[in-house]
C-alpha cells in the first residue's frame, strides 16, 4: 500500500450567523454573477468562502458563510481532510448549494443568488463523517465515510431537503481499516442518466459499488460490487449515459469504465499519468484533469472515441498538495484546491488543453479543505 500512503505525506456557528459576512448586493445584480465557492472543512467551524470570478478568470474574495457545522479530519490525512471528491455540490435545477460538515455528521443547504448564499438548513447526514454528494433531478444522496460507510437519500421539496428514511443503505466496509484517509469511501455520484448510483471505496475493498435506482428514487437493497485489486478507485466524472472516468491511486492512472445494466464495472481504457497520488478528476470540454497530491501537479488527459482512447497531454505544477478541482461551465477556466497551505490555484484552459496559471487565492482557514464549485 506504499503508493496510496503517499497521499497523506504529500499531501460552531449558528444559523443566525449565516449571512454575517455577506456583502451588500441587489437581487438584480445576482443572476449575472459567476462565482466560485470553496469549502474550508475547518474543525473549529466549517465555512464556504465565496469568490467573484472576473471575465479573465481571476478571483476576488467576496464573503465568508458559516455552514452551522464543523469540519472533520480523517486519521492520517494532511492535505485532504475528508479524502473525498464532491464535498461541496451545486444543484443547478434548484439553485442550492450542499456542504458536508464532516465533524458534525450533518449537511448544510444554502440557497444561491449570484455570489450570495443564504443558509436554509442543517440536517443529519444519516451516518458518520459525511464526505460527498450525488445530485440528480430532485434526488440528493450523501456519502458517510466512517462506521463502515453508508449512503443516505433526500428529496428536494420546495427548496429544502427532506430525508427519505427508506433511502439509507450501509456499505458494509471494514470500519477498523487504517489509516482512515486511505480506507474510507471517496466519492458518490449518479451516472449521467440517473439510473445508477456509484460509490468508490479506495483501499477499503478497492472496488466500485453500484446501486440501481428505481422510479421513486430509492436505491436497490444492496450494491453490485466490482472488485479492482490494486487499482484503488477514488474520484470520477460521468462519461455518456453509462460511463465513468475514474482515477486509480494504486496505478496512478485515469481509467475509462463502462457500467453495465447489471451494475458491473468494466475497464475499457487507461492512461498512466506518471504522477503520484492521482486522486481527483475534473472535466473541461474534452480534456480531463487529474489532481495528483503526491506530485503537486495537474495532468491533462484528452478523451476521444467515446472514451475508448485516453492520451496524456502533460503535467502542470501547482502549490503543494493538489486536491479537489472545478472547471467553469464553459470550460475556459480551472480552479484547484491545494491542501497543504489552503490555496486555490487559478488557471486558464488553452485551446490545446494546456493550462496557464493566472493567479492564486489563500482561503481563510482552508488548509486541508476539500470542496469547490465554479458556476
C-alpha positions as a Python dict, from the first residue, in 0.01 Angstrom:
ca = {
    (1, 'X'): (0, 0, 0),
    (2, 'X'): (302, 230, -41),
    (3, 'X'): (154, 423, -332),
    (4, 'X'): (-168, 519, -162),
    (5, 'X'): (10, 613, 160),
    (6, 'X'): (182, 893, -31),
    (7, 'X'): (-145, 1087, -42),
    (8, 'X'): (-117, 1193, 318),
    (9, 'X'): (255, 1263, 341),
    (10, 'X'): (235, 1487, 35),
    (11, 'X'): (-41, 1595, 69),
    (12, 'X'): (-1994, 2634, 1573),
    (13, 'X'): (-2150, 2894, 1401),
    (14, 'X'): (-2532, 2924, 1434),
    (15, 'X'): (-2791, 2962, 1159),
    (16, 'X'): (-2830, 3326, 1253),
    (17, 'X'): (-2472, 3394, 1155),
    (18, 'X'): (-2506, 3252, 806),
    (19, 'X'): (-2508, 3584, 630),
    (20, 'X'): (-2293, 3775, 875),
    (21, 'X'): (-2006, 3824, 634),
    (22, 'X'): (-2211, 3870, 316),
    (23, 'X'): (-2153, 4184, 108),
    (24, 'X'): (-2434, 4419, 18),
    (25, 'X'): (-2573, 4341, -328),
    (26, 'X'): (-2901, 4377, -508),
    (27, 'X'): (-3105, 4083, -629),
    (28, 'X'): (-3095, 4232, -977),
    (29, 'X'): (-2716, 4203, -983),
    (30, 'X'): (-2704, 3842, -861),
    (31, 'X'): (-2803, 3645, -1174),
    (32, 'X'): (-2514, 3791, -1378),
    (33, 'X'): (-2251, 3671, -1128),
    (34, 'X'): (-2031, 3371, -1196),
    (35, 'X'): (-1895, 3280, -854),
    (36, 'X'): (-1658, 3018, -724),
    (37, 'X'): (-1741, 2864, -386),
    (38, 'X'): (-1477, 2694, -171),
    (39, 'X'): (-1531, 2491, 145),
    (40, 'X'): (-1280, 2519, 432),
    (41, 'X'): (-1366, 2200, 627),
    (42, 'X'): (-1230, 2376, 935),
    (43, 'X'): (-1286, 2167, 1252),
    (44, 'X'): (-1339, 2487, 1452),
    (45, 'X'): (-1631, 2586, 1229),
    (46, 'X'): (-1686, 2492, 867),
    (47, 'X'): (-1732, 2776, 618),
    (48, 'X'): (-1796, 2836, 250),
    (49, 'X'): (-1593, 3119, 100),
    (50, 'X'): (-1747, 3299, -199),
    (51, 'X'): (-1530, 3445, -475),
    (52, 'X'): (-1619, 3678, -759),
    (53, 'X'): (-1490, 3548, -1092),
    (54, 'X'): (-1394, 3819, -1340),
    (55, 'X'): (-1409, 3782, -1718),
    (56, 'X'): (-1040, 3687, -1729),
    (57, 'X'): (-1095, 3414, -1470),
    (58, 'X'): (-925, 3582, -1177),
    (59, 'X'): (-1088, 3551, -835),
    (60, 'X'): (-1165, 3811, -567),
    (61, 'X'): (-1293, 3708, -224),
    (62, 'X'): (-1645, 3838, -160),
    (63, 'X'): (-1785, 3678, 155),
    (64, 'X'): (-1747, 3402, 414),
    (65, 'X'): (-2052, 3194, 510),
    (66, 'X'): (-2059, 2968, 819),
    (67, 'X'): (-2227, 2635, 749),
    (68, 'X'): (-2359, 2585, 1101),
    (69, 'X'): (-2141, 2276, 1144),
    (70, 'X'): (-1783, 2164, 1192),
    (71, 'X'): (-1528, 2026, 953),
    (72, 'X'): (-1355, 1697, 1022),
    (73, 'X'): (-1015, 1538, 972),
    (74, 'X'): (-967, 1172, 881),
    (75, 'X'): (-685, 996, 1063),
    (76, 'X'): (-366, 1010, 857),
    (77, 'X'): (-469, 1296, 629),
    (78, 'X'): (-254, 1605, 574),
    (79, 'X'): (-363, 1795, 263),
    (80, 'X'): (-703, 1628, 223),
    (81, 'X'): (-906, 1621, 545),
    (82, 'X'): (-1207, 1436, 401),
    (83, 'X'): (-1005, 1245, 137),
    (84, 'X'): (-1301, 1272, -98),
    (85, 'X'): (-1437, 1431, -413),
    (86, 'X'): (-1767, 1622, -419),
    (87, 'X'): (-1779, 1756, -61),
    (88, 'X'): (-1943, 2072, -197),
    (89, 'X'): (-2209, 2034, -466),
    (90, 'X'): (-2425, 2274, -667),
    (91, 'X'): (-2782, 2181, -761),
    (92, 'X'): (-2844, 2398, -1067),
    (93, 'X'): (-3208, 2295, -1108),
    (94, 'X'): (-3296, 2423, -761),
    (95, 'X'): (-3019, 2683, -719),
    (96, 'X'): (-2900, 2517, -400),
    (97, 'X'): (-2550, 2453, -266),
    (98, 'X'): (-2486, 2149, -45),
    (99, 'X'): (-2196, 2129, 202),
    (100, 'X'): (-2081, 1844, 425),
    (101, 'X'): (-1999, 1907, 790),
    (102, 'X'): (-1780, 1603, 847),
    (103, 'X'): (-1710, 1681, 1213),
    (104, 'X'): (-2079, 1730, 1298),
    (105, 'X'): (-2232, 1445, 1095),
    (106, 'X'): (-2457, 1700, 925),
    (107, 'X'): (-2512, 1858, 586),
    (108, 'X'): (-2590, 2223, 514),
    (109, 'X'): (-2817, 2361, 244),
    (110, 'X'): (-2768, 2712, 104),
    (111, 'X'): (-2983, 2893, -149),
    (112, 'X'): (-2773, 3061, -418),
    (113, 'X'): (-2838, 3404, -567),
    (114, 'X'): (-2539, 3502, -773),
    (115, 'X'): (-2248, 3528, -530),
    (116, 'X'): (-2479, 3545, -227),
    (117, 'X'): (-2555, 3240, -12),
    (118, 'X'): (-2835, 3206, 243),
    (119, 'X'): (-2825, 2914, 486),
    (120, 'X'): (-3158, 2730, 474),
    (121, 'X'): (-3100, 2403, 659),
    (122, 'X'): (-2859, 2200, 868),
    (123, 'X'): (-2972, 1840, 897),
    (124, 'X'): (-2831, 1496, 990),
    (125, 'X'): (-2632, 1309, 728),
    (126, 'X'): (-2772, 973, 836),
    (127, 'X'): (-2433, 837, 935),
    (128, 'X'): (-2083, 924, 1046),
    (129, 'X'): (-1845, 1169, 877),
    (130, 'X'): (-2019, 1283, 555),
    (131, 'X'): (-1777, 1343, 268),
    (132, 'X'): (-1970, 1399, -56),
    (133, 'X'): (-2293, 1437, -254),
    (134, 'X'): (-2467, 1298, -559),
    (135, 'X'): (-2740, 1507, -723),
    (136, 'X'): (-2985, 1415, -999),
    (137, 'X'): (-3323, 1582, -1051),
    (138, 'X'): (-3496, 1609, -713),
    (139, 'X'): (-3280, 1334, -560),
    (140, 'X'): (-2978, 1403, -342),
    (141, 'X'): (-2759, 1142, -175),
    (142, 'X'): (-2483, 1194, 80),
    (143, 'X'): (-2191, 956, 139),
    (144, 'X'): (-2092, 887, 500),
    (145, 'X'): (-1735, 760, 528),
    (146, 'X'): (-1688, 614, 877),
    (147, 'X'): (-1854, 328, 1063),
    (148, 'X'): (-1828, 105, 757),
    (149, 'X'): (-1973, 367, 525),
    (150, 'X'): (-2331, 443, 423),
    (151, 'X'): (-2541, 638, 177),
    (152, 'X'): (-2847, 844, 273),
    (153, 'X'): (-3101, 983, 29),
    (154, 'X'): (-3309, 1301, 33),
    (155, 'X'): (-3569, 1460, -189),
    (156, 'X'): (-3575, 1830, -278),
    (157, 'X'): (-3916, 1972, -189),
    (158, 'X'): (-3987, 2346, -219),
    (159, 'X'): (-3622, 2439, -195),
    (160, 'X'): (-3537, 2218, 101),
    (161, 'X'): (-3411, 1864, 159),
    (162, 'X'): (-3649, 1608, 306),
    (163, 'X'): (-3485, 1295, 447),
    (164, 'X'): (-3613, 971, 297),
    (165, 'X'): (-3579, 712, 574),
    (166, 'X'): (-3610, 425, 328),
    (167, 'X'): (-3319, 553, 118),
    (168, 'X'): (-3045, 461, 365),
    (169, 'X'): (-2800, 183, 278),
    (170, 'X'): (-2495, 58, 466),
    (171, 'X'): (-2185, -13, 256),
    (172, 'X'): (-2052, -283, 488),
    (173, 'X'): (-1687, -180, 463),
    (174, 'X'): (-1434, -262, 735),
    (175, 'X'): (-1488, 11, 999),
    (176, 'X'): (-1149, -54, 1159),
    (177, 'X'): (-931, -34, 847),
    (178, 'X'): (-645, 211, 888),
    (179, 'X'): (-531, 471, 808),
    (180, 'X'): (-875, 624, 769),
    (181, 'X'): (-788, 859, 485),
    (182, 'X'): (-687, 572, 256),
    (183, 'X'): (-953, 326, 374),
    (184, 'X'): (-1278, 521, 356),
    (185, 'X'): (-1506, 568, 54),
    (186, 'X'): (-1403, 856, -173),
    (187, 'X'): (-1698, 962, -386),
    (188, 'X'): (-2066, 912, -455),
    (189, 'X'): (-2228, 1006, -784),
    (190, 'X'): (-2503, 926, -1032),
    (191, 'X'): (-2448, 801, -1382),
    (192, 'X'): (-2550, 1066, -1632),
    (193, 'X'): (-2899, 922, -1680),
    (194, 'X'): (-2964, 887, -1306),
    (195, 'X'): (-3037, 514, -1328),
    (196, 'X'): (-2749, 404, -1105),
    (197, 'X'): (-2568, 541, -801),
    (198, 'X'): (-2193, 479, -778),
    (199, 'X'): (-1955, 471, -480),
    (200, 'X'): (-1576, 428, -495),
    (201, 'X'): (-1415, 268, -189),
    (202, 'X'): (-1041, 344, -217),
    (203, 'X'): (-827, 94, -21),
    (204, 'X'): (-1120, -48, 176),
    (205, 'X'): (-1209, -314, -80),
    (206, 'X'): (-1060, -134, -382),
    (207, 'X'): (-1395, -152, -556),
    (208, 'X'): (-1671, 26, -742),
    (209, 'X'): (-2013, -27, -580),
    (210, 'X'): (-2326, 40, -786),
    (211, 'X'): (-2683, 73, -660),
    (212, 'X'): (-2973, 56, -902),
    (213, 'X'): (-3221, 343, -860),
    (214, 'X'): (-3591, 268, -904),
    (215, 'X'): (-3859, 501, -1042),
    (216, 'X'): (-3922, 650, -697),
    (217, 'X'): (-3555, 734, -644),
    (218, 'X'): (-3487, 457, -392),
    (219, 'X'): (-3164, 253, -415),
    (220, 'X'): (-3151, -123, -456),
    (221, 'X'): (-3125, -318, -129),
    (222, 'X'): (-2755, -382, -184),
    (223, 'X'): (-2495, -264, -434),
    (224, 'X'): (-2331, -468, -705),
    (225, 'X'): (-1962, -459, -617),
    (226, 'X'): (-1682, -489, -872),
    (227, 'X'): (-1351, -559, -703),
    (228, 'X'): (-1049, -396, -864),
    (229, 'X'): (-743, -540, -685),
    (230, 'X'): (-457, -294, -684),
    (231, 'X'): (-649, -15, -859),
    (232, 'X'): (-776, 178, -554),
    (233, 'X'): (-1051, 381, -731),
    (234, 'X'): (-1102, 734, -599),
    (235, 'X'): (-1259, 1023, -796),
    (236, 'X'): (-1478, 1005, -1106),
    (237, 'X'): (-1681, 1204, -1357),
    (238, 'X'): (-1958, 1068, -1584),
    (239, 'X'): (-1895, 984, -1949),
    (240, 'X'): (-2205, 949, -2164),
    (241, 'X'): (-2506, 763, -2030),
    (242, 'X'): (-2331, 468, -1867),
    (243, 'X'): (-1963, 551, -1847),
    (244, 'X'): (-1721, 690, -1592),
    (245, 'X'): (-1370, 829, -1597),
    (246, 'X'): (-1211, 711, -1271),
    (247, 'X'): (-881, 795, -1103),
    (248, 'X'): (-688, 494, -975),
    (249, 'X'): (-449, 572, -690),
    (250, 'X'): (-293, 226, -699),
    (251, 'X'): (-188, 256, -1064),
    (252, 'X'): (-167, 639, -1076),
    (253, 'X'): (-385, 624, -1385),
    (254, 'X'): (-704, 768, -1525),
    (255, 'X'): (-928, 486, -1648),
    (256, 'X'): (-1248, 467, -1852),
    (257, 'X'): (-1515, 231, -1719),
    (258, 'X'): (-1845, 117, -1859),
    (259, 'X'): (-2119, 35, -1607),
    (260, 'X'): (-2348, -242, -1726),
    (261, 'X'): (-2720, -267, -1665),
    (262, 'X'): (-2634, -534, -1409),
    (263, 'X'): (-2414, -287, -1219),
    (264, 'X'): (-2082, -444, -1312),
    (265, 'X'): (-1793, -211, -1395),
    (266, 'X'): (-1572, -297, -1694),
    (267, 'X'): (-1240, -118, -1751),
    (268, 'X'): (-1213, -17, -2117),
    (269, 'X'): (-909, 212, -2136),
    (270, 'X'): (-648, 376, -1915),
    (271, 'X'): (-374, 637, -1924),
    (272, 'X'): (-74, 622, -1692),
    (273, 'X'): (-3, 974, -1568),
    (274, 'X'): (343, 901, -1430),
    (275, 'X'): (248, 1108, -1125),
    (276, 'X'): (189, 1019, -757),
    (277, 'X'): (-137, 1001, -560),
    (278, 'X'): (-365, 1052, -861),
    (279, 'X'): (-693, 1104, -675),
    (280, 'X'): (-927, 1374, -809),
    (281, 'X'): (-1055, 1442, -1160),
    (282, 'X'): (-1245, 1723, -1329),
    (283, 'X'): (-1359, 1769, -1689),
    (284, 'X'): (-1323, 2082, -1903),
    (285, 'X'): (-1456, 2019, -2252),
    (286, 'X'): (-1295, 1707, -2397),
    (287, 'X'): (-999, 1721, -2158),
    (288, 'X'): (-988, 1568, -1813),
    (289, 'X'): (-752, 1693, -1545),
    (290, 'X'): (-635, 1473, -1261),
    (291, 'X'): (-515, 1621, -932),
    (292, 'X'): (-200, 1445, -817),
    (293, 'X'): (-148, 1516, -448),
    (294, 'X'): (183, 1332, -425),
    (295, 'X'): (338, 1526, -713),
    (296, 'X'): (159, 1859, -664),
    (297, 'X'): (59, 1861, -1030),
    (298, 'X'): (-239, 1852, -1262),
    (299, 'X'): (-231, 1607, -1553),
    (300, 'X'): (-430, 1676, -1869),
    (301, 'X'): (-579, 1374, -2045),
    (302, 'X'): (-771, 1401, -2372),
    (303, 'X'): (-1054, 1151, -2423),
    (304, 'X'): (-1152, 1051, -2777),
    (305, 'X'): (-1355, 776, -2946),
    (306, 'X'): (-1626, 791, -2679),
    (307, 'X'): (-1367, 743, -2405),
    (308, 'X'): (-1205, 437, -2560),
    (309, 'X'): (-878, 626, -2613),
    (310, 'X'): (-706, 837, -2347),
    (311, 'X'): (-396, 1043, -2429),
    (312, 'X'): (-185, 1223, -2168),
    (313, 'X'): (-121, 1586, -2270),
    (314, 'X'): (124, 1685, -1997),
    (315, 'X'): (162, 1798, -1637),
    (316, 'X'): (121, 2140, -1477),
    (317, 'X'): (272, 2225, -1135),
    (318, 'X'): (53, 2363, -856),
    (319, 'X'): (102, 2474, -499),
    (320, 'X'): (170, 2182, -259),
    (321, 'X'): (-94, 1912, -212),
    (322, 'X'): (-315, 1921, -522),
    (323, 'X'): (-667, 1809, -428),
    (324, 'X'): (-1023, 1891, -540),
    (325, 'X'): (-1082, 2097, -857),
    (326, 'X'): (-1364, 2265, -1051),
    (327, 'X'): (-1398, 2389, -1408),
    (328, 'X'): (-1625, 2669, -1525),
    (329, 'X'): (-1931, 2562, -1728),
    (330, 'X'): (-1774, 2696, -2049),
    (331, 'X'): (-1453, 2502, -1981),
    (332, 'X'): (-1233, 2813, -2008),
    (333, 'X'): (-1104, 2824, -1651),
    (334, 'X'): (-996, 2571, -1391),
    (335, 'X'): (-961, 2616, -1015),
    (336, 'X'): (-784, 2367, -790),
    (337, 'X'): (-756, 2345, -414),
    (338, 'X'): (-408, 2277, -281),
    (339, 'X'): (-441, 2150, 70),
    (340, 'X'): (-104, 2195, 237),
    (341, 'X'): (-142, 2573, 265),
    (342, 'X'): (-510, 2611, 173),
    (343, 'X'): (-451, 2786, -160),
    (344, 'X'): (-677, 2784, -466),
    (345, 'X'): (-471, 2798, -787),
    (346, 'X'): (-635, 2969, -1088),
    (347, 'X'): (-578, 2859, -1448),
    (348, 'X'): (-692, 2943, -1799),
    (349, 'X'): (-760, 2638, -2016),
    (350, 'X'): (-595, 2688, -2354),
    (351, 'X'): (-730, 2551, -2684),
    (352, 'X'): (-475, 2269, -2684),
    (353, 'X'): (-568, 2166, -2329),
    (354, 'X'): (-261, 2318, -2166),
    (355, 'X'): (-307, 2530, -1855),
    (356, 'X'): (-184, 2885, -1796),
    (357, 'X'): (-166, 2997, -1435),
    (358, 'X'): (-332, 3335, -1379),
    (359, 'X'): (-333, 3369, -1002),
    (360, 'X'): (-392, 3213, -660),
    (361, 'X'): (-608, 3278, -356),
    (362, 'X'): (-530, 3180, 3),
    (363, 'X'): (-856, 3054, 154),
    (364, 'X'): (-903, 3172, 515),
    (365, 'X'): (-889, 2866, 740),
    (366, 'X'): (-873, 2645, 431),
    (367, 'X'): (-566, 2426, 487),
    (368, 'X'): (-669, 2064, 426),
    (369, 'X'): (-1007, 2171, 293),
    (370, 'X'): (-1190, 1999, 8),
    (371, 'X'): (-1499, 2101, -185),
    (372, 'X'): (-1505, 2354, -468),
    (373, 'X'): (-1770, 2463, -720),
    (374, 'X'): (-1742, 2703, -1017),
    (375, 'X'): (-2061, 2848, -1169),
}
